[in-house]
């Protein structure tokens, strides 16, 4: 599996969530120069770093590496400390059957 980041896609993902290069570098805990090297194609991140970038920019690894044209994320990471209620809800849903989950989703959409 290729994990070579496509710089234009990185830029598009960043712009789609409306953040600057400086903000992207801060969220990724990188120097601005380090982040810009990825966006300019001067440096290739490790596969693990591509995964972190995708999570941070709310997109998918497949989009960033050109395997998909769909920029929607393929997974979400929920931090228990930052979002305890959402984390508890997801944890609860893991033990429910699909019908109960569909009812919950329907209820949430009505609110």
C-alpha beads as a LAMMPS data file, in Angstrom:
LAMMPS data file: protein, C-alpha beads

111 atoms
110 bonds

1 atom types
1 bond types

-500.0 500.0 xlo xhi
-500.0 500.0 ylo yhi
-500.0 500.0 zlo zhi

Masses

1 110.0

Atoms # bond

1 1 1 0.000 0.000 0.000
2 1 1 1.354 3.390 -1.011
3 1 1 1.402 6.020 1.699
4 1 1 3.065 8.760 -0.346
5 1 1 1.253 11.927 0.591
6 1 1 -0.043 14.098 -2.269
7 1 1 0.819 17.694 -1.295
8 1 1 -2.164 19.248 -3.117
9 1 1 -4.531 16.986 -1.211
10 1 1 -2.933 17.947 2.088
11 1 1 -3.455 21.615 1.243
12 1 1 -7.073 20.984 0.173
13 1 1 -7.839 19.075 3.379
14 1 1 -6.368 21.882 5.475
15 1 1 -8.292 24.545 3.571
16 1 1 -11.532 22.517 3.755
17 1 1 -11.532 22.851 7.537
18 1 1 -10.516 26.507 7.307
19 1 1 -7.192 26.521 9.122
20 1 1 -3.856 28.125 8.320
21 1 1 -0.560 26.317 7.886
22 1 1 0.451 27.658 11.292
23 1 1 -2.679 26.200 12.910
24 1 1 -2.179 22.851 11.142
25 1 1 1.405 22.701 12.374
26 1 1 0.269 23.543 15.921
27 1 1 -2.420 20.822 15.881
28 1 1 0.111 18.304 14.605
29 1 1 2.773 19.431 17.082
30 1 1 5.174 20.263 14.237
31 1 1 7.154 23.355 13.409
32 1 1 5.541 25.483 10.708
33 1 1 8.536 24.777 8.478
34 1 1 8.175 21.033 9.086
35 1 1 4.504 21.107 8.166
36 1 1 5.130 23.262 5.098
37 1 1 7.690 20.765 3.826
38 1 1 4.905 18.161 3.715
39 1 1 2.523 20.554 1.975
40 1 1 5.166 21.598 -0.569
41 1 1 6.162 17.988 -1.247
42 1 1 9.706 18.515 0.021
43 1 1 9.397 15.827 2.676
44 1 1 7.445 12.570 2.950
45 1 1 5.841 11.728 6.292
46 1 1 5.893 8.208 7.699
47 1 1 2.724 6.112 7.302
48 1 1 1.994 6.703 10.991
49 1 1 2.302 10.458 10.521
50 1 1 -0.016 10.360 7.491
51 1 1 -2.616 8.668 9.721
52 1 1 -2.243 11.392 12.360
53 1 1 -2.483 14.115 9.708
54 1 1 -5.672 12.553 8.309
55 1 1 -7.255 12.449 11.760
56 1 1 -6.229 16.015 12.528
57 1 1 -7.538 17.381 9.213
58 1 1 -10.775 15.371 9.322
59 1 1 -10.069 13.403 6.175
60 1 1 -8.893 9.913 5.238
61 1 1 -5.478 8.474 4.545
62 1 1 -6.850 7.138 1.242
63 1 1 -7.719 10.699 0.171
64 1 1 -4.338 12.108 1.198
65 1 1 -2.414 9.420 -0.719
66 1 1 -4.652 9.442 -3.803
67 1 1 -6.418 6.092 -3.373
68 1 1 -9.804 7.839 -3.120
69 1 1 -11.261 11.110 -4.327
70 1 1 -13.585 11.246 -1.330
71 1 1 -12.170 13.580 1.343
72 1 1 -14.604 12.342 4.024
73 1 1 -12.872 10.722 7.009
74 1 1 -13.007 6.940 7.192
75 1 1 -12.720 6.964 10.975
76 1 1 -13.150 9.290 13.915
77 1 1 -11.070 9.440 17.064
78 1 1 -12.917 10.410 20.232
79 1 1 -10.796 11.556 23.128
80 1 1 -12.312 10.471 26.447
81 1 1 -10.840 13.441 28.301
82 1 1 -11.960 16.057 25.770
83 1 1 -15.382 14.561 24.974
84 1 1 -16.407 12.352 27.905
85 1 1 -20.135 12.298 27.066
86 1 1 -19.602 11.411 23.426
87 1 1 -17.061 8.780 24.409
88 1 1 -19.540 7.232 26.871
89 1 1 -22.253 7.217 24.216
90 1 1 -20.063 5.449 21.687
91 1 1 -18.908 2.984 24.304
92 1 1 -22.538 2.240 25.191
93 1 1 -23.496 1.808 21.533
94 1 1 -20.830 -0.837 21.049
95 1 1 -22.907 -3.239 23.146
96 1 1 -26.218 -2.486 21.402
97 1 1 -27.778 -4.174 18.394
98 1 1 -28.090 -2.307 15.105
99 1 1 -31.823 -1.637 15.516
100 1 1 -31.245 0.156 18.834
101 1 1 -28.464 2.195 17.262
102 1 1 -30.698 3.158 14.303
103 1 1 -33.407 4.303 16.754
104 1 1 -30.880 6.393 18.657
105 1 1 -29.624 8.007 15.456
106 1 1 -33.192 8.738 14.398
107 1 1 -33.902 10.322 17.780
108 1 1 -30.771 12.488 17.573
109 1 1 -31.676 13.730 14.093
110 1 1 -35.087 14.900 15.330
111 1 1 -33.610 17.173 17.996

Bonds

1 1 1 2
2 1 2 3
3 1 3 4
4 1 4 5
5 1 5 6
6 1 6 7
7 1 7 8
8 1 8 9
9 1 9 10
10 1 10 11
11 1 11 12
12 1 12 13
13 1 13 14
14 1 14 15
15 1 15 16
16 1 16 17
17 1 17 18
18 1 18 19
19 1 19 20
20 1 20 21
21 1 21 22
22 1 22 23
23 1 23 24
24 1 24 25
25 1 25 26
26 1 26 27
27 1 27 28
28 1 28 29
29 1 29 30
30 1 30 31
31 1 31 32
32 1 32 33
33 1 33 34
34 1 34 35
35 1 35 36
36 1 36 37
37 1 37 38
38 1 38 39
39 1 39 40
40 1 40 41
41 1 41 42
42 1 42 43
43 1 43 44
44 1 44 45
45 1 45 46
46 1 46 47
47 1 47 48
48 1 48 49
49 1 49 50
50 1 50 51
51 1 51 52
52 1 52 53
53 1 53 54
54 1 54 55
55 1 55 56
56 1 56 57
57 1 57 58
58 1 58 59
59 1 59 60
60 1 60 61
61 1 61 62
62 1 62 63
63 1 63 64
64 1 64 65
65 1 65 66
66 1 66 67
67 1 67 68
68 1 68 69
69 1 69 70
70 1 70 71
71 1 71 72
72 1 72 73
73 1 73 74
74 1 74 75
75 1 75 76
76 1 76 77
77 1 77 78
78 1 78 79
79 1 79 80
80 1 80 81
81 1 81 82
82 1 82 83
83 1 83 84
84 1 84 85
85 1 85 86
86 1 86 87
87 1 87 88
88 1 88 89
89 1 89 90
90 1 90 91
91 1 91 92
92 1 92 93
93 1 93 94
94 1 94 95
95 1 95 96
96 1 96 97
97 1 97 98
98 1 98 99
99 1 99 100
100 1 100 101
101 1 101 102
102 1 102 103
103 1 103 104
104 1 104 105
105 1 105 106
106 1 106 107
107 1 107 108
108 1 108 109
109 1 109 110
110 1 110 111
